[in-house]
Amino acid sequence: MITPVMPTYARWDVAVDHGEGCWLYAEDGRKFLDFTSGIAVTGLGHCHPHLVEAVTTQAKRLWHVSNLFRIPGQERLAQRLVDNSFADTVFFGNSGAEACELALKVARKYQHETGHPERYRIIGCEGSFHGRSFATLAAAGNERYLEGFGPPMDGFDHVAFGNLNEMRAAIGSETAAIIVEPVQGEGGVRPGTDAYLRGLRAIADEFGLMLIFDEVQSGMGRTGKLFAYQWSGVTPDIMSIAKALGGGFPIGACLATERAAVGMGPGTHGSTFGGNPLAVAAGNAVLDVMLAPGFFDQVEATARAFRGRLEELVRSYPKLFAELRGTGLLLGIRCVVPAGDFVTRLRQNGLLALTAGDNVLRLLPPLVVSEAELASGMDILHKVAREWSA
């Protein structure tokens, strides 16, 4: 018999009661150090006081009016994102999948408006993940997620991540854009090199294509800068963000240059709930914290310390771990043993972690994780590794 909640998740046996900072507390009294951050969402930890205050204050004033009205908080959040990125304009939705869907639409609309309506195909990368809608599944091309839902939506081609030769060879007269994650999260925590991202920019410019970066997981401070692309200095034309933008409140955004957004006038796109007063209050509160002086310096220092300790862990247990991957606080360990089983052992010992493609153990602590909490997490990792080896 099917459950009232549709069983699309293999859920853990943890019923969460409340959270505080880097910790989650279950109804049965168990306490967990959370290095999942709600899958890279609660970047400032659980129930950050400034976010709680901002959303509570807004909830007492206004929840929803629709985008038929001006929403001052939305205008402020858009301006702040523009001021701190490559973009000139922002559209707000409710999720990363919606943000990626619009990014694809903007790219096609650009080609149509600039005299190339025949250009509609978009090249994605193997191992990518852009969401669960029909278009975003097709853009990623992962057969496991596409199985059972009929033929994939037309208009998407795929090449190996990191291979500029394959990317160039895949371009045809109908190609409109390239979509890529600067750091593949679900696909195995694989960062694109600076040279690769520069190469993508050069290819897009040469062939008149839009370059789309999907920073749903890598954005909003996860790599130690507000956006991962800022490390390479390579700017996209269009970018999707979500997850940590609301610190746990659902919100996504599609950012674009003025050039890319040509033709995106009234009636070309919409969202009933997108950019509602509650969501943008959360987004502005997140930026209040992240844009404060010294915040990213602290994230970088924490990331360096965590990486060093994980490198030592990998060296210490070569029969368990093959390599450390990732950047900032988006880190993964490719395992020799089954990563899913190792994650289960960690959870049984009080540490929450994730898996990713390529048998990777994925670690996403909140950006505000303390030295003491990192040490506690490492103690559990070493304990489980020792017990496994024994």
PEQUI-V518419 format. One record per residue. N is the residue number from 1. D_LAST is the distance of its C-alpha to the last C-alpha in Angstrom with 2 decimals. Layout:
BEGIN
n=N d_last=D_LAST
n=N d_last=D_LAST
END
This chain:
BEGIN
n=1 d_last=41.07
n=2 d_last=40.48
n=3 d_last=39.46
n=4 d_last=41.96
n=5 d_last=39.71
n=6 d_last=39.59
n=7 d_last=36.06
n=8 d_last=35.51
n=9 d_last=32.19
n=10 d_last=28.92
n=11 d_last=28.77
n=12 d_last=25.87
n=13 d_last=26.28
n=14 d_last=27.43
n=15 d_last=31.12
n=16 d_last=31.89
n=17 d_last=34.52
n=18 d_last=35.00
n=19 d_last=33.66
n=20 d_last=34.34
n=21 d_last=33.48
n=22 d_last=29.83
n=23 d_last=29.00
n=24 d_last=29.42
n=25 d_last=30.06
n=26 d_last=29.78
n=27 d_last=32.39
n=28 d_last=30.02
n=29 d_last=29.36
n=30 d_last=26.03
n=31 d_last=25.97
n=32 d_last=24.39
n=33 d_last=24.34
n=34 d_last=25.97
n=35 d_last=24.99
n=36 d_last=26.88
n=37 d_last=30.33
n=38 d_last=31.65
n=39 d_last=30.86
n=40 d_last=32.43
n=41 d_last=35.30
n=42 d_last=35.03
n=43 d_last=35.13
n=44 d_last=36.60
n=45 d_last=34.22
n=46 d_last=35.26
n=47 d_last=38.78
n=48 d_last=39.77
n=49 d_last=42.92
n=50 d_last=45.16
n=51 d_last=44.31
n=52 d_last=44.78
n=53 d_last=48.13
n=54 d_last=49.33
n=55 d_last=48.61
n=56 d_last=49.93
n=57 d_last=53.10
n=58 d_last=53.65
n=59 d_last=53.01
n=60 d_last=55.91
n=61 d_last=58.22
n=62 d_last=57.60
n=63 d_last=54.93
n=64 d_last=56.50
n=65 d_last=59.77
n=66 d_last=58.92
n=67 d_last=59.51
n=68 d_last=63.24
n=69 d_last=63.29
n=70 d_last=62.37
n=71 d_last=59.21
n=72 d_last=59.35
n=73 d_last=55.64
n=74 d_last=54.95
n=75 d_last=57.43
n=76 d_last=55.83
n=77 d_last=52.29
n=78 d_last=53.59
n=79 d_last=55.43
n=80 d_last=52.41
n=81 d_last=50.28
n=82 d_last=53.16
n=83 d_last=53.54
n=84 d_last=49.89
n=85 d_last=49.42
n=86 d_last=51.32
n=87 d_last=52.84
n=88 d_last=56.37
n=89 d_last=55.88
n=90 d_last=53.30
n=91 d_last=53.13
n=92 d_last=51.01
n=93 d_last=49.28
n=94 d_last=46.55
n=95 d_last=43.45
n=96 d_last=41.91
n=97 d_last=43.01
n=98 d_last=46.57
n=99 d_last=46.47
n=100 d_last=45.38
n=101 d_last=48.02
n=102 d_last=50.69
n=103 d_last=49.51
n=104 d_last=50.11
n=105 d_last=53.50
n=106 d_last=54.54
n=107 d_last=53.80
n=108 d_last=55.90
n=109 d_last=58.62
n=110 d_last=58.88
n=111 d_last=59.57
n=112 d_last=62.11
n=113 d_last=63.90
n=114 d_last=64.11
n=115 d_last=65.76
n=116 d_last=62.90
n=117 d_last=62.41
n=118 d_last=61.18
n=119 d_last=58.02
n=120 d_last=55.55
n=121 d_last=52.42
n=122 d_last=49.32
n=123 d_last=46.57
n=124 d_last=42.98
n=125 d_last=39.67
n=126 d_last=37.02
n=127 d_last=33.91
n=128 d_last=36.03
n=129 d_last=36.40
n=130 d_last=39.68
n=131 d_last=39.81
n=132 d_last=40.43
n=133 d_last=44.20
n=134 d_last=45.85
n=135 d_last=46.80
n=136 d_last=43.55
n=137 d_last=41.57
n=138 d_last=43.99
n=139 d_last=43.70
n=140 d_last=39.93
n=141 d_last=40.26
n=142 d_last=36.83
n=143 d_last=37.45
n=144 d_last=34.76
n=145 d_last=36.66
n=146 d_last=40.07
n=147 d_last=39.59
n=148 d_last=41.99
n=149 d_last=44.27
n=150 d_last=46.86
n=151 d_last=47.74
n=152 d_last=46.40
n=153 d_last=49.04
n=154 d_last=51.02
n=155 d_last=51.25
n=156 d_last=47.80
n=157 d_last=46.46
n=158 d_last=42.99
n=159 d_last=41.74
n=160 d_last=38.49
n=161 d_last=37.31
n=162 d_last=38.04
n=163 d_last=40.55
n=164 d_last=44.05
n=165 d_last=45.66
n=166 d_last=44.65
n=167 d_last=45.83
n=168 d_last=49.18
n=169 d_last=49.63
n=170 d_last=49.06
n=171 d_last=51.95
n=172 d_last=55.09
n=173 d_last=58.40
n=174 d_last=56.95
n=175 d_last=54.00
n=176 d_last=54.22
n=177 d_last=50.98
n=178 d_last=47.42
n=179 d_last=44.66
n=180 d_last=41.34
n=181 d_last=38.54
n=182 d_last=38.29
n=183 d_last=34.55
n=184 d_last=33.22
n=185 d_last=31.04
n=186 d_last=30.37
n=187 d_last=30.50
n=188 d_last=27.36
n=189 d_last=28.27
n=190 d_last=30.46
n=191 d_last=33.17
n=192 d_last=36.46
n=193 d_last=37.55
n=194 d_last=40.77
n=195 d_last=42.43
n=196 d_last=41.57
n=197 d_last=43.00
n=198 d_last=46.05
n=199 d_last=46.50
n=200 d_last=46.49
n=201 d_last=49.10
n=202 d_last=51.24
n=203 d_last=51.07
n=204 d_last=52.00
n=205 d_last=54.91
n=206 d_last=56.12
n=207 d_last=56.28
n=208 d_last=57.33
n=209 d_last=54.15
n=210 d_last=52.58
n=211 d_last=49.13
n=212 d_last=46.98
n=213 d_last=43.80
n=214 d_last=41.54
n=215 d_last=40.06
n=216 d_last=39.18
n=217 d_last=35.55
n=218 d_last=35.95
n=219 d_last=39.07
n=220 d_last=39.91
n=221 d_last=37.99
n=222 d_last=34.58
n=223 d_last=34.72
n=224 d_last=36.43
n=225 d_last=39.97
n=226 d_last=41.83
n=227 d_last=41.44
n=228 d_last=39.21
n=229 d_last=42.29
n=230 d_last=43.58
n=231 d_last=41.15
n=232 d_last=42.80
n=233 d_last=46.32
n=234 d_last=46.75
n=235 d_last=48.50
n=236 d_last=48.59
n=237 d_last=51.67
n=238 d_last=49.92
n=239 d_last=46.65
n=240 d_last=44.89
n=241 d_last=43.00
n=242 d_last=41.75
n=243 d_last=38.51
n=244 d_last=38.50
n=245 d_last=42.29
n=246 d_last=42.76
n=247 d_last=39.68
n=248 d_last=39.03
n=249 d_last=42.63
n=250 d_last=43.36
n=251 d_last=45.24
n=252 d_last=45.27
n=253 d_last=47.66
n=254 d_last=49.08
n=255 d_last=50.38
n=256 d_last=52.94
n=257 d_last=55.52
n=258 d_last=59.17
n=259 d_last=59.60
n=260 d_last=56.79
n=261 d_last=58.01
n=262 d_last=61.52
n=263 d_last=62.88
n=264 d_last=60.45
n=265 d_last=63.32
n=266 d_last=64.15
n=267 d_last=63.09
n=268 d_last=60.64
n=269 d_last=57.55
n=270 d_last=56.81
n=271 d_last=54.42
n=272 d_last=55.49
n=273 d_last=52.73
n=274 d_last=51.80
n=275 d_last=52.30
n=276 d_last=53.29
n=277 d_last=53.97
n=278 d_last=50.74
n=279 d_last=48.54
n=280 d_last=50.34
n=281 d_last=50.28
n=282 d_last=46.48
n=283 d_last=46.58
n=284 d_last=48.97
n=285 d_last=46.91
n=286 d_last=43.82
n=287 d_last=45.96
n=288 d_last=47.36
n=289 d_last=43.93
n=290 d_last=42.72
n=291 d_last=46.00
n=292 d_last=46.26
n=293 d_last=46.34
n=294 d_last=42.99
n=295 d_last=40.84
n=296 d_last=39.60
n=297 d_last=39.29
n=298 d_last=36.77
n=299 d_last=34.90
n=300 d_last=34.77
n=301 d_last=33.53
n=302 d_last=30.78
n=303 d_last=29.80
n=304 d_last=29.70
n=305 d_last=27.48
n=306 d_last=25.04
n=307 d_last=25.04
n=308 d_last=24.34
n=309 d_last=21.26
n=310 d_last=19.98
n=311 d_last=20.77
n=312 d_last=18.64
n=313 d_last=15.67
n=314 d_last=16.33
n=315 d_last=16.73
n=316 d_last=13.51
n=317 d_last=11.36
n=318 d_last=13.66
n=319 d_last=11.52
n=320 d_last=11.59
n=321 d_last=15.04
n=322 d_last=18.31
n=323 d_last=20.91
n=324 d_last=22.34
n=325 d_last=25.62
n=326 d_last=28.43
n=327 d_last=30.77
n=328 d_last=31.52
n=329 d_last=29.52
n=330 d_last=29.16
n=331 d_last=25.81
n=332 d_last=23.32
n=333 d_last=20.16
n=334 d_last=20.28
n=335 d_last=16.93
n=336 d_last=15.57
n=337 d_last=13.69
n=338 d_last=16.17
n=339 d_last=17.41
n=340 d_last=18.79
n=341 d_last=15.61
n=342 d_last=14.07
n=343 d_last=17.38
n=344 d_last=17.18
n=345 d_last=13.93
n=346 d_last=15.74
n=347 d_last=18.79
n=348 d_last=17.23
n=349 d_last=16.34
n=350 d_last=19.86
n=351 d_last=19.98
n=352 d_last=22.17
n=353 d_last=21.85
n=354 d_last=23.33
n=355 d_last=22.92
n=356 d_last=25.53
n=357 d_last=26.68
n=358 d_last=24.98
n=359 d_last=21.50
n=360 d_last=21.65
n=361 d_last=20.06
n=362 d_last=23.25
n=363 d_last=23.69
n=364 d_last=27.21
n=365 d_last=27.54
n=366 d_last=31.13
n=367 d_last=33.25
n=368 d_last=33.88
n=369 d_last=30.27
n=370 d_last=30.29
n=371 d_last=28.42
n=372 d_last=26.91
n=373 d_last=25.81
n=374 d_last=24.25
n=375 d_last=22.32
n=376 d_last=21.17
n=377 d_last=20.09
n=378 d_last=18.14
n=379 d_last=16.41
n=380 d_last=15.25
n=381 d_last=14.26
n=382 d_last=12.10
n=383 d_last=10.61
n=384 d_last=9.82
n=385 d_last=8.53
n=386 d_last=6.13
n=387 d_last=5.05
n=388 d_last=5.42
n=389 d_last=3.78
n=390 d_last=0.00
END
